[in-house]
Amino acid sequence: MAAFTRIAREAILERGAMEHPALVVVADETLVDEPASAPLAGRRDDTPVLLNVNAQSARQLSVPEPVFRADFTAMAIAATGRLSSLSTALAAAASRLSGLDEEHCRAGIDAELAGELASRDELESNLALAHDVYTLASDWTAVAWPDDADESDVVEADLVDLGLEPPCRAAPSIYASANSPARHTGNWRQYRPVLEPDKCNRCWLCFVWCPEAAITLDENEFPTVDYDVCKGCLLCAHECPTDAFRVERELGA
């Protein structure tokens, strides 16, 4: 998944992809060399990259400088116990590189998460995580924002007026079936669910909830995970009523 965020003092009148981003944030280091994802597309020679990567993977990746590396996943788990807090860690790091002070970053996190988290303690742990990230990044050089936006390479195109077509023509047609197995979503995984059969009560909830159909049932109705397809969303571990899935850091995806 790719997302684009624009920051400006004046009104922002454009949307969609950025041809040349000023800062690239990569939340999953396994996507760096993935041609279909191409997270570094459009990066200039001096565009900084914020890379979430563990020490082992960092030695195997070659990303041209300037690159700011840290294991934000480990920081998020240590601070909050929740993988979802990775977004807080990356937001804080990106804010630091964007030149925002910690006070404004904390205010943004408070406003964003106050209605999402179950307790004030969870919010405080996310704010503490943001502080840890700002401390880690204290000597990082902020992005040098240009005074004027460079619009020299922005290509203008005439808008096409598409008329209303009947559903038989406007609806997409599928000409090839069963092509999803060609994409090994197991490459996305940062953590893997590992079943502990002694705790499993064979309720099938993981089988039902898995969005990638990566979980099947064996002859005894115990779940089996296909790690070539499992993308590591951990819905199975989250929904399991008996905590039968152990979550382990992925080293081989």
N, C-alpha and C positions, 0 to 999 in steps of 0.2 A: 504494500500500500504506500502511496506517495501523497503527501499533503503539502500545501504551500501557504505560507503566512507572510503577509505584507505589513510592514511597520512604517508609518510616515506621520509627520506632524500635520500635513494637509490632508484633504479629503482623498480617499483612495477610489479611483474610478475604473479600476480594471480587476479582473478576476481570472482564475484558472492557473495554468502552469506558468512558471517563470523560465524564460529562455536562459538567463544567466543569473542564478541566485547569488546573493552576497554572502550567505552562510549556508552550508549543507550539514544537516544533522542526520546521521545514520544510526538508527536504534538497534539494528541487527547486523553485526559484522559479516555474517554469511552472505548478505546481499551485495557486498562490494564487488565480488567477481561474478555475480549473476547477470548474464546479458539481458534477460527479460526485465530485470528490475532497473539496472543502470542508475543507481542513486547518484553517481557523480556526473551524470550527463549535464552539459551546459556549464560545468565548473571551469573558471578561468585559472591561469597559473597561480594567481595570488589569492584565490578564494579559499578561506579556511574551512576545514572539515571537522565537525564534532563527532567523534566516533566512540560508540559504546562497544567496548571490547575487553575480554579478559586477557590476562598476561600470556597464556598459551597461544591464543589466536593472534595476538598482536605481533608475535614473532613470525607468523606465517603470512601476514598481510603486507603488501607494499602499496602505500598510498602516498603520493607526492605531498610534501609539506606545502603550506602549514597545516598540521593535523594536531588536534587536541584529543588525547586518548585517556579513557578511564573506564573502569568496570562499574558503570552506573547501575547495572543490574544487581551486583553484589551490595552496593551501597543502599539501594532501595530495600532489598530483603533485610539487611542488617538493621535499618532504621525503622521500618514499618512492618516487616514480616509479610509484605504483599508485593507480588510482582507488578501489580497495576500501578504502584508508586514509581515505576520506572519513568512514567511520563512526567512526574513531578521533578525527578532528578534531571532529566534532559531539558525540561523547561527552564529550570534554574541555571543550568550550564549555558543554554542558549541566551538567556537573559543577561548573564554575566558577559558573554562575548558580544552581545548587542550594545553593551554600555549602560544597561539599566542597573541602578543600585539595588542592594538587597532589600531595602525597605519596600520599594515598589514591587519587586518580585514577590515578596511575602504577601503584600496586599492583593496581588493578582491571584495567588494560590488560595488565599483565604476566601476571596469572592467566588472562585471557581469551584472549590470543594466543600464549602460550608453546607450546602444543601445536598451533597452527594454522599458524605460519609456518615456513618451511624453515630459517631460520638465525637466529642471535642478532643478526646485523647488521640483519636486517629488523625484528626486535623493537625494537632500539635506535633505528632510524629512526622507528618509530611513537611511541616514548617521547619522542624529540626533537620530533616533531610536536605531541604533547600539551603539551610545555613551551612551544613557540611559541604555541600557542593560549592558554595561561594568561597568557603575556606580553602578547598582544594584548588579552586581556579583563581586564587588571589593574585597570582603572578602571570596570568594569561593576558595577552594583549587583545583588547577589544577590536572588533571589526572596524575598519576605516570606512565610514559611510561617505559616499561622494556628495558634494554640495548640490549638484544637479544630476538628475537621473539621466543616464545615457540611453537615448531613444534612437540612436543612429541605426541600430540593427533590428528595430521593431518593424515587422512587415505588416502593412495594412492590407486588409482583404475586404472585398465587397461582400456584404451579407447576402446570402441566398434566401430568397423567399420560397419556402416549401409549402406547397398547397396541401390541403387536407385530402388524404388518401383513405380509401376503405381499408378495414383491418386485414383483408385478404392480401393487400399489397403492402401495407405499412408495417405489419408485424414481421419480426425477423423470422427467417426460416433456418432450420438446423439441417445441414446437409451431411454432417458426419457425427455419428454418435460415439459415446464412450471414449472421448478424447481426454477427459480429466486425468486418467492414470498416467498420461504422458508427462504431467507436471508433478514432480516429486516434492510435495509440500513439506515433507520431512526436513528439507533443507532450511526451512524457516525456524526450526525449533531451537529455543535457548534452554528450555527445561523439558524433561520427558516424564510422563506418568508411568510408574512401575507398579504393577498389581501385586498386592500381598494376598494370595488366595485364602489364607487362614482367616482374613477379616471380611472376605466377600460373602454377601448373603444372596448373590445372584438375583438382584432385584431388576437388572437390565437398564437402570437409569442411565448409566454411562453409554450404553449401546444406543439408547434413544436420543440422548443429548448431543452426541458427537456430531459436529457440523460437517465433518469430512468423511463420514462413514468409515473411519479408520478402525473402529472397534467392531469385531464380530464375536460370535459366541461359539465356543467349542462344543464337543459332543456332550459335555456335562453342564452346559449353559454357563460356563465361566467366560468372562470377557477376555479377548485376545487383541492386543494392540498391534496394528500394522505401522511400524515406525517409518516406512517409506512414505506414508501418507499423513501420519499424525503431524500437525503443524505446531503442537505444543501450546494450544490455547488453555489447556488444563481445566476445561469445563467438566471433564469426567471427575477429576479430583475435587473440584468445587462442589459438585452435585452429589457425590457419593455419601450416603448417610452413615456409613460405617468407617469412613476414612481408609478405605482399602487401597487407595492409590498413594504411593510414596512419590514425592517429587524430587527428581535428581537433576543436577546441572548437566546439560547436554555437552558431551565432548566429541561425539562422532558424527553429528548431523551434517 
